[in-house]
Amino acid sequence: MEKQTERHRVGPAPVVKPLLFLHNISIIQYRGKQMSIDECCKDGRDRGIDNQDCTALPLISESTTCRIVQEQCCATVLEDSICTNGINMAKDQGGCDTQFPGSTCETKTAKMCCDCCLLGRAAQEKGLPCDHSLSLGYQCGLVSRACCDDGAPDVKTNTLVPDKDNEALTGKDNPLLNECSNAKCAQECVGNGTCACFKGYKLKPDGKNCEGEWTGGGINPYPSNIDECESGTHNCAPDFMCQNTQGSFRCRPKNQCGDGYIQDALGSCIDINECLAQTGPCHPGQSCMNTVGSFTCQRNSVNCGRGYHLNDNGNRCVDIDECKGPDGECAGHGCINLVGSFRCECKIGFIFNSISRVCEDINECRHYPGRLCAHKCENAVGSYKCSCTQGFKLASDGRNCDDLNECESSPCSQECANVYGSYQCYCRRGYQLSDRDGINCEDIDECALPTGGHICSYRCHNTPGSFHCNCPATGYTLAPNGRSCQDVDECVTGTHTCSETESCFNVQGGFRCLSFECPPNYRRAGEKARVERSDTVRCVKSCQPNDISCVLDPVHSVSHTVISMPTFREFTRPEEIVFLRTMSMAHSSPHISSDIVFDILEGNVQNSFDIVKREEHGIIVGVVRQVKPLIGPLNMVLKLAMNYVTSGVVSHRNIVSVHIFVSEFWF
């Protein structure tokens, strides 16, 4: 069934190359997504159709299997296209030798397909079977058979070709196609499951196989012979008589010549040299002179031609046996003495030169270019030998070339992937392939990459095939991601050295032991055993009875808070660091003229901070911003004031001291 379908395909059969993958590798896991081998192959074929470089395809998966499938499917499309060009050249031009100059792989592939197509068309023109037994190689055999089938003028075959305009009569719905597919005929199917044979063959009793004449040279592979002379199926003219031969017949002309002549294969009369054909036609002492249709005897003259010498009596010329002696005239080849001459029976690989009369070596590589060897042909005395290009080894048949798996000899320093005709080295993670030789793997210094400064928060240390990050010796620990540095809260871990009277405040990279005391006439609000890092120590005014100056002092509260900041690596815009929230509504009664004024009283080094008033959720808020870069380590106290103004007069004021600790690091 499969063979018949291939014989009746329109046009040449595509050159199919098997992929060297296990069939059970059908699904690839890539980043949690399942990707099939078919998807990898489809991507490669699409890129091959676009004529992209198959050795530098953008990978759709990190899987080595998927990459190989991409490259091989891509290469198959390109090679099919190149082979098709060669086939079209054979069909359009009828020749190949001058159409493919150069020796590139593409040129060789196109010329091979062109030559093999011409071979198939020649077999079809001579009536030979398309399924010949010549050892042409897999790809050449497919092309030859396809071109032979494609050129056969077989009306019965054409009825089996699918018709796009009448799909109801094609495919599985065509009863004629189904009957012929089931018939399994050796050569032809004429419909209704009936088999037929090509010209020169006859159907065997089994109704499927054929036997008959053989015109392919050599010994007839079919042991049965048809006697065309007896059966009357010859085509000899009336002036010729039929002579049966093994697997064929010959037409020989009837004898119409008179005495002194012999008739040749074409019926022409050729003069007989009676002087050579007969023994002693003349008397001793006379020389025989051949004439047209006869001969004459003349008195002997001592003048022998080439290939003759005088006999012992000196009265006539006798033949020289050139084959006598250790080597004879043929130098080790077979020698046959002829009357007045000789002929060398040359060994295989030699040909007899009738001018120089010696056996000369046949340069098979020049006489049969591209037909003997798959890759390279080298002539030898009396023979030839095939060799392969780099990346291939000679097959067991001595003609074809098989891919050499270079990876078996471990040419790469780390990983090796065999590809058709070559190999590819690749490296494990953390290494890159050397630009010098493409074999050795060099360590990638991740710390020196353009992004190396951002790989680690603090310091990066390169190691063979990898790297590791370090943090400052104190105050930080490496995060679980192995790259970032996390601040150690000494106040929580209990590793601080603060006394009982001091409060521990954690800052980036360390801690501070601080003690805040309320000034006279103030008491601490919300007393706690320990002040947390985010807490604010707030002292509110508490005047003694009859202390008028205390009562008149507009400062109602004094607060302390602590913040820790990094040294900003890239300072491009103001950074908001403190929010002063008030209890005043943003939109007060129109009958009351009141306002809140924020001010920085002390500690604004180099005017690095400012304070702006903002409305958030209907409440007035003061926002302290860092407006200039600060390089740590740096400590400062920023004294702020919230002034409540009524009718242009400060009714009361709240003081906030912000203790700022700037780390030397950006993290």
Secondary structure as UniProt FT lines:
FT   HELIX           2..7
FT   TURN            23..24
FT   STRAND          27..30
FT   TURN            31..32
FT   STRAND          33..36
FT   HELIX           37..49
FT   TURN            50..51
FT   HELIX           54..56
FT   HELIX           64..93
FT   TURN            97..99
FT   HELIX           105..125
FT   TURN            126..127
FT   HELIX           138..151
FT   HELIX           155..158
FT   TURN            159..160
FT   HELIX           164..169
FT   HELIX           171..173
FT   HELIX           175..183
FT   STRAND          188..189
FT   TURN            192..193
FT   STRAND          195..196
FT   TURN            199..200
FT   STRAND          201..203
FT   TURN            205..206
FT   STRAND          210..212
FT   HELIX           228..231
FT   TURN            238..239
FT   STRAND          240..245
FT   TURN            246..247
FT   STRAND          248..253
FT   TURN            259..260
FT   STRAND          261..263
FT   TURN            265..266
FT   STRAND          269..271
FT   HELIX           274..277
FT   TURN            284..285
FT   STRAND          286..291
FT   TURN            292..293
FT   STRAND          294..299
FT   TURN            306..307
FT   STRAND          308..310
FT   TURN            312..313
FT   STRAND          317..319
FT   TURN            322..323
FT   HELIX           328..330
FT   TURN            331..332
FT   STRAND          334..338
FT   TURN            339..340
FT   STRAND          341..345
FT   TURN            348..349
FT   STRAND          350..353
FT   TURN            354..357
FT   STRAND          358..361
FT   HELIX           364..367
FT   TURN            369..371
FT   STRAND          376..380
FT   TURN            381..382
FT   STRAND          383..387
FT   TURN            390..391
FT   STRAND          392..394
FT   TURN            396..397
FT   STRAND          401..403
FT   HELIX           406..409
FT   STRAND          415..419
FT   TURN            420..421
FT   STRAND          422..426
FT   TURN            429..430
FT   STRAND          431..433
FT   TURN            435..437
FT   STRAND          441..443
FT   HELIX           446..448
FT   TURN            450..451
FT   HELIX           452..454
FT   STRAND          459..463
FT   TURN            464..465
FT   STRAND          466..470
FT   STRAND          476..478
FT   TURN            480..481
FT   STRAND          485..487
FT   HELIX           490..493
FT   TURN            500..501
FT   STRAND          503..507
FT   TURN            508..509
FT   STRAND          510..514
FT   TURN            520..521
FT   STRAND          522..524
FT   TURN            533..534
FT   STRAND          536..541
FT   TURN            545..546
FT   HELIX           548..552
FT   STRAND          555..565
FT   STRAND          575..585
FT   TURN            590..591
FT   STRAND          594..602
FT   HELIX           605..607
FT   STRAND          609..616
FT   TURN            617..618
FT   STRAND          619..626
FT   STRAND          634..646
FT   TURN            647..648
FT   STRAND          649..662
//
